[in-house]
Amino acid sequence: NTLGEGGIQLIKGPMGVMNTARISSFIAGFILVMITLIIIFNLVNSRTGRAIMAARDNRIAAESVGISVTKYKMIAFVTSAALAGAAGTLYGCSQVTFTATKFDFNTSILILVFVVLGGLGNMWGSVIAAAALTILPEALRQFADYRMLVYAIVLILVMLATNNPSIQGFFARLRSRAAEKKGGAQ
């Protein structure tokens, strides 16, 4: 099925789009991540960002002080959609073929885990979690039979550690002791 006489077929059904040129690179991805971080940090530290966070935290309180929650939710949605579109374009330019199986349920869960492990509303934590959870499966590749088991155990332990007040207190005490030793050594 072509697009009329002499037309070309863009999508080959379940085979997806094939034979596209790979034009993205690591440098392009790094630049896009840096631009995204600049945009997000500037947005968060602006008046609009504070209004978005107020609407996120307590809609009723934000409306009571005159913040148009719908307006600021729309700004957040459009900003996130634009950044996701840029990321999708970069991803698309790095693939030779496009199929729907590349965007399955596991990919959605992985992105959700990046955000949850990094901490909701914590940009640096999400960046660190995304980097760590991208590197971890590759580091465990030598344990091919047990890789996913170890990966799941590490995820569970990190989630328990980040949400447990006693473990957070333990790490806070370790940091304070390290700071005391560093201050005493100087």
N, C-alpha and C positions, 0 to 999 in steps of 0.2 A: 504494500500500500504506500504509494508515493503521494506527494502533494501535487497532484495534477501532472500534466505532461512535462517531462524534463525536470520535475521537481525532485527534491531529495527527501529522504526519510530521516527525520531527526532522532526519533526514539524508536528503537527496535523492540517494542513490547517488553517482555520480561528480561530481555538481554540488556536493556538499559542503553545508555549513550556510550558509544565506543570510539576509540581512536582520536581522542582529544589531545591537544598539545599540552605538555606539562610545563607551565611557565612560572610557577611559584617556587620559592626557595626558602631556605632557613632564614636568610637575611630579611626577606619580605615578611615572613611570619614574626620575626623578632621586632621589626619595625611596627607591624600592626599591633602587637601586644603592648609595646611602649606607648603608641598613640592611644590605645584603649585605656591604659592605666592613667595617662595624663588627662584624658577626657573624664574618666570616672572620678579621679581624685579632685579635679577642679569642680565637677558637679557636686560631689558630696560636701565640699567645703564652701559652697556658695549658698546664697539665700534660698535658691530653688532646691538645692540638695537638702537643706535643713527642713524645708517644707515637705519634701518627699518623705524624709525619715519620720517627721511628725505624723504624717498621714499613715505611714506604715505602722508606727507604734500604737497610735490611738486615734482612730478616725473621728470619734465624737469630740474628743478634746481639740483636735486640729480644726474641725468645723466650727467649734465654739469660739475660737480666736480669729475666725475670718479666713482660714485657708480653704481654697477651693480644692477639695480632695480630688474631684474628677479631673480637674485641669492638671494637677501634679501627678496623678496616676497615669494620665495620658502622656505627659512628658517622659516619665520613667519608661513607659511601654515603648514609645517611639524611639527613645535613645537605645534601649536594649535591642529592639528590632533592627535598628540600623547597624549596631555593632555585630549582632548575630549574622546579618546579611553580609557584612564585610568578611567575617570569619568563614562563612559558607562559601563565598566567592573564592577566597584564598584556598580553602580546602578543595573546592572543585577544580581549581587550576593546578592542583598537585596530583590529581588522579587521572589515570588513563581511561578508566571506564567508570560509569555511574550506574549503580544498581540500588534498588530499594533495600537490599539486605545489609548494606553498609550502615543504615540508620535504624537499627533494630532496638528492641526493648533494653538490651544490655547496655547499649550506648547511652540511652536516656538515664539509666540507673547510674552509670559511671559518672556522668555529669552531675547528677544529684549528689553522689557521694563526695565529689570534689567540693561542692558548696557546703554540705553538712559537716564534713571533716574539717574544713577550713574555718568553719564558724559562720553562722548566718550573719550577714552584715559586716564581715571581716574580709576586706579585699586581699590583704597580704596573706592571710591564712588560706584563702581559697587558691591563690597563686601557688603557694608552697605545697598545698595538698595536691593540686593538679600536677605539679612537677614530680612530687614524690610518688604519686600513684601511676604516673606514666613510666617512671624509671623502675619501680619495684617489680612489675611483671617481667621486664627485660633482665633485671638482675637475678631473678629466680628461674630464668630459662634453663639453667643447668639442672634444675630439679624438675624435669619435665613431668614426671608422674605426680608429683606432690605440689606443683607450682600453685595451682588454684586453691588448694587447701591452705598452704602457708599464707597466700595472699588474703584469703578470707579471715584467717586467724589474726593476722596483723591488723586488718581493718577493724575487727571486733575489739582488739586490745586498744587501738588508738581511740575508737569511739568511747570505750569505757573510761580511758584515761582523761579524755577531754571533758567528759560530763560528770566526773566523780570529784566532789569537793575535797575528799581526803587525799586523793592523789594530786590534785592541784595544789593543796597545802604542802604536800611533801616536796613538790618541785619548787614551790615558792621558798621553802626553807633551804633547799639546796642552792638556789640562786642567791639568797641572802648570805649564806655561809661563804659562797664563792666570792661575793662582793666584799665581805669582811676580810677574807684572806688576801684578796687583791689590794684592798686599802691598807692592810697591815704590812704587806710586803713592800710598799712604796715608801 
